[in-house]
Amino acid sequence: IEMTAKEKAKELVEKFSLIGLQQRNEGIACALIAVDEILKVTHSDNRGNSIFDNEYWQLVKQEIEKL
């Protein structure tokens, strides 16, 4: 089951976050670093929400930045 970009953004931030606001901000920063690294090795292939789809990860990054 593929996640929406918003769902993936929340999942990544939760994985990198500890309890508390300061740690959540650090979780957001870590999630953004992880997505930037993914973007370095992905490409757009017009396959929708594929793990290899650069557009999907761009959307994930945008959703993380909204958190």
MDAnalysis code that builds the backbone (N, CA, C; Angstrom):
import MDAnalysis as mda
import numpy as np

u = mda.Universe.empty(201, n_residues=67, atom_resindex=np.repeat(np.arange(67), 3), trajectory=True)
u.add_TopologyAttr("name", ["N", "CA", "C"] * 67)
u.add_TopologyAttr("resid", np.arange(1, 68))
u.add_TopologyAttr("resname", ["ILE", "GLU", "MET", "THR", "ALA", "LYS", "GLU", "LYS", "ALA", "LYS", "GLU", "LEU", "VAL", "GLU", "LYS", "PHE", "SER", "LEU", "ILE", "GLY", "LEU", "GLN", "GLN", "ARG", "ASN", "GLU", "GLY", "ILE", "ALA", "CYS", "ALA", "LEU", "ILE", "ALA", "VAL", "ASP", "GLU", "ILE", "LEU", "LYS", "VAL", "THR", "HIS", "SER", "ASP", "ASN", "ARG", "GLY", "ASN", "SER", "ILE", "PHE", "ASP", "ASN", "GLU", "TYR", "TRP", "GLN", "LEU", "VAL", "LYS", "GLN", "GLU", "ILE", "GLU", "LYS", "LEU"])
u.atoms.positions = np.array([
    [0.854, -1.186, 0.000],
    [0.000, 0.000, 0.000],
    [0.893, 1.239, 0.000],
    [0.735, 2.060, -1.019],
    [1.542, 3.277, -1.109],
    [0.909, 4.389, -0.285],
    [1.750, 5.185, 0.317],
    [1.295, 6.312, 1.127],
    [1.226, 7.563, 0.274],
    [0.346, 8.466, 0.683],
    [0.348, 9.778, 0.055],
    [1.592, 10.509, 0.528],
    [1.935, 11.590, -0.147],
    [3.090, 12.383, 0.256],
    [2.909, 12.912, 1.679],
    [1.706, 13.314, 2.017],
    [1.429, 13.841, 3.357],
    [1.618, 12.755, 4.417],
    [1.131, 11.556, 4.158],
    [1.290, 10.445, 5.088],
    [2.761, 10.085, 5.272],
    [3.514, 10.057, 4.171],
    [4.942, 9.729, 4.239],
    [5.691, 10.799, 5.008],
    [5.341, 12.065, 4.800],
    [5.986, 13.164, 5.522],
    [5.790, 13.002, 7.027],
    [4.555, 12.731, 7.446],
    [4.262, 12.554, 8.871],
    [5.009, 11.346, 9.430],
    [5.055, 10.248, 8.666],
    [5.748, 9.050, 9.117],
    [7.233, 9.327, 9.339],
    [7.873, 10.000, 8.391],
    [9.300, 10.290, 8.519],
    [9.586, 11.186, 9.712],
    [8.782, 12.221, 9.884],
    [9.003, 13.132, 11.012],
    [8.827, 12.378, 12.326],
    [7.807, 11.522, 12.418],
    [7.589, 10.746, 13.639],
    [8.769, 9.818, 13.916],
    [9.328, 9.220, 12.879],
    [10.470, 8.316, 13.068],
    [11.701, 9.057, 13.578],
    [11.865, 10.310, 13.191],
    [13.032, 11.081, 13.597],
    [12.788, 11.935, 14.839],
    [11.567, 11.937, 15.352],
    [11.216, 12.797, 16.483],
    [11.187, 12.031, 17.794],
    [11.511, 12.754, 18.850],
    [11.330, 12.260, 20.202],
    [10.167, 13.043, 20.802],
    [9.911, 12.865, 22.056],
    [8.797, 13.566, 22.703],
    [9.196, 15.011, 22.961],
    [8.305, 15.940, 22.683],
    [8.554, 17.347, 22.946],
    [8.713, 18.160, 21.678],
    [8.446, 19.440, 21.776],
    [8.480, 20.321, 20.608],
    [9.883, 20.465, 20.036],
    [10.884, 20.651, 20.882],
    [12.241, 20.826, 20.365],
    [12.680, 19.592, 19.584],
    [12.381, 18.426, 20.122],
    [12.766, 17.211, 19.430],
    [11.981, 17.043, 18.135],
    [10.719, 17.497, 18.104],
    [9.926, 17.415, 16.875],
    [10.559, 18.280, 15.792],
    [11.022, 19.466, 16.171],
    [11.689, 20.330, 15.194],
    [12.955, 19.657, 14.663],
    [13.668, 18.964, 15.535],
    [14.844, 18.219, 15.098],
    [14.427, 17.065, 14.186],
    [13.297, 16.443, 14.487],
    [12.777, 15.377, 13.636],
    [12.440, 15.875, 12.248],
    [11.872, 17.066, 12.181],
    [11.562, 17.681, 10.879],
    [12.855, 17.934, 10.117],
    [13.859, 18.474, 10.795],
    [15.140, 18.749, 10.139],
    [15.772, 17.456, 9.623],
    [15.735, 16.399, 10.421],
    [16.314, 15.119, 10.001],
    [15.543, 14.525, 8.827],
    [14.221, 14.625, 8.862],
    [13.397, 14.105, 7.765],
    [13.708, 14.849, 6.470],
    [13.902, 16.161, 6.553],
    [14.254, 16.935, 5.360],
    [15.612, 16.517, 4.800],
    [16.558, 16.248, 5.681],
    [17.869, 15.772, 5.229],
    [17.720, 14.434, 4.514],
    [16.927, 13.536, 5.091],
    [16.729, 12.217, 4.481],
    [16.089, 12.340, 3.104],
    [15.076, 13.189, 2.980],
    [14.402, 13.360, 1.688],
    [15.352, 13.998, 0.675],
    [16.165, 14.953, 1.111],
    [17.146, 15.543, 0.188],
    [18.106, 14.481, -0.343],
    [18.502, 13.554, 0.505],
    [19.387, 12.470, 0.057],
    [18.659, 11.553, -0.927],
    [17.389, 11.265, -0.674],
    [16.591, 10.450, -1.596],
    [16.471, 11.152, -2.942],
    [16.248, 12.474, -2.914],
    [16.100, 13.237, -4.153],
    [17.359, 13.200, -5.011],
    [18.507, 13.029, -4.381],
    [19.762, 12.955, -5.138],
    [19.840, 11.701, -6.002],
    [19.113, 10.654, -5.620],
    [19.235, 9.377, -6.342],
    [17.955, 8.957, -7.063],
    [16.940, 9.809, -7.027],
    [15.685, 9.489, -7.716],
    [15.573, 10.296, -8.996],
    [14.589, 9.934, -9.767],
    [14.332, 10.654, -11.005],
    [12.838, 10.607, -11.293],
    [12.363, 11.508, -12.112],
    [10.958, 11.504, -12.508],
    [10.762, 10.471, -13.608],
    [9.831, 9.590, -13.391],
    [9.569, 8.571, -14.403],
    [8.080, 8.438, -14.723],
    [7.292, 9.400, -14.219],
    [5.855, 9.436, -14.496],
    [5.134, 8.156, -14.110],
    [5.588, 7.512, -13.016],
    [4.934, 6.293, -12.559],
    [4.082, 6.534, -11.321],
    [3.712, 7.744, -11.044],
    [2.881, 8.013, -9.877],
    [3.697, 8.047, -8.604],
    [3.206, 7.437, -7.546],
    [3.842, 7.484, -6.236],
    [4.877, 6.383, -6.040],
    [5.638, 6.114, -7.053],
    [6.702, 5.118, -6.960],
    [7.808, 5.632, -6.050],
    [8.460, 4.736, -5.340],
    [9.581, 5.123, -4.486],
    [10.707, 5.746, -5.307],
    [10.711, 5.473, -6.596],
    [11.750, 6.006, -7.466],
    [11.322, 7.300, -8.156],
    [10.165, 7.814, -7.816],
    [9.604, 8.983, -8.482],
    [10.022, 10.266, -7.766],
    [10.823, 11.069, -8.426],
    [11.314, 12.315, -7.876],
    [10.177, 13.255, -7.499],
    [9.125, 13.322, -8.293],
    [7.995, 14.216, -7.999],
    [7.342, 13.860, -6.667],
    [7.200, 12.577, -6.391],
    [6.614, 12.120, -5.126],
    [7.448, 12.639, -3.953],
    [8.766, 12.494, -4.034],
    [9.620, 12.918, -2.935],
    [9.660, 14.439, -2.811],
    [9.487, 15.165, -3.905],
    [9.363, 16.620, -3.825],
    [8.102, 16.986, -3.033],
    [7.016, 16.250, -3.279],
    [5.773, 16.493, -2.542],
    [5.943, 16.146, -1.069],
    [6.648, 15.056, -0.771],
    [6.912, 14.690, 0.619],
    [7.668, 15.818, 1.310],
    [8.681, 16.352, 0.633],
    [9.461, 17.450, 1.209],
    [8.574, 18.663, 1.496],
    [7.695, 18.994, 0.581],
    [6.773, 20.119, 0.773],
    [5.872, 19.881, 1.978],
    [5.395, 18.653, 2.137],
    [4.524, 18.333, 3.286],
    [5.283, 18.410, 4.593],
    [6.537, 17.967, 4.611],
    [7.355, 18.076, 5.825],
    [7.528, 19.546, 6.183],
    [7.785, 20.376, 5.198],
    [7.993, 21.799, 5.457],
    [6.739, 22.468, 6.010],
    [5.573, 21.899, 5.761],
    [4.314, 22.451, 6.295],
    [4.104, 22.095, 7.761],
    [4.807, 21.060, 8.230],
    [4.603, 20.593, 9.611],
    [5.224, 21.523, 10.632],
])
